[in-house]
Amino acid sequence: MKIYYQGTLEKEKTDVRRIALNKLEKLMDASRLNPMLSHFQVLSFRFAMESLYQAKKIIGEPSASAKKPTDIDAPLKFDKLITAFRLFKPGILGFNIITTESTLEIPTIFGEMRGRTFHKQFLGQPYNLTKTEVNEFKNFWNGFEKMDLEELTFLSVAIRRFNYAYERDKLEDKLVDFMVAFEALFFKEGESGEFRYKLSTRVARFLEHNYVQKEHVMKSMNEFYDKRSAVVHGEKVDLDEQFVNGVENYLRRSVKLFLERLQQFSHNEIITHLDLDYHSLLQKHTQSTSL
């Protein structure tokens, strides 16, 4: 007689909670043997993501399609939650280790610890949420969780590059990732033309309504683009964290606003709307000066 456990996503729930002391102790013990988990990392842990799901006990030979609990793709769920946190506000957070264990008071049957293929670095400003921001984040997460990013290639590319930047230790690499994300958001597929001008204009019109603020965004985006071009062409570029953080903040605002606008409009409609508004403004300006 064989017994195995088949995972199911029924009543599945993902949450964030403070790590219990006994779990920290287990992680400390595990860090002695696991190269993906250092003693110093464990000392810094305060909170953990937790995904609860049911595991059905089945007697007999497992079918070819049977899905073990440990096969349920927790990394995808946790990656999406981490992305939501990063989009919500600045701050460093991430994960390298996933543990699986039973919540029942029985000997663990399918418990295990898994690490990522590559150890990721997460260095920088600590991530903090105020009590007010907790409820705001929950509202943001409720909408973001339901979105299928794979159906929106441009958004998937932008968010992937946004996340890549969090794992870079060099400012030049962060800048390149952020600017690639901007291009994915604000250019249509196969689009050609003067990228620098189009990008700065579209971002300015997308994020701001006031002329002075638009002008400020345009100048900033032009500077971002010029520095990025210099980096990819192998030129020496002076960058500091404040500059790169400025790029990140514009990108964060852009992604979040796209998430809102995509509830009503397609990607192409959003970009076309930005261009038409701008060209109509130019047309009015030309008519007024020719009188």
ABEGO torsion letter per residue (X at the ends): XBBBBBBBABGBBBBBBBBBAAAAAAAAAAAAABAABBAAAAAABABBBBBBBBBBBBBEBBBAABBBAAABBAAAAAAAAAAAAAAABBEBBEBABBBBBBABBBBBAABBBBBBABBBBBBEBBBBBBAAAAAAAAAAAAAAAABBAAABAAAAAAAAAAAAAAABABAAAAAAAAAAAAAAAABBBGBBEBAAAAAAAAAAAAABABAAAAAAAAAAAAAAAAAAAAAAAGBBBBBBAAAAAAAAAAAAAAAAAAAAAAAABBAAAAAAAAAAAAAAAAAAAAAAAAX
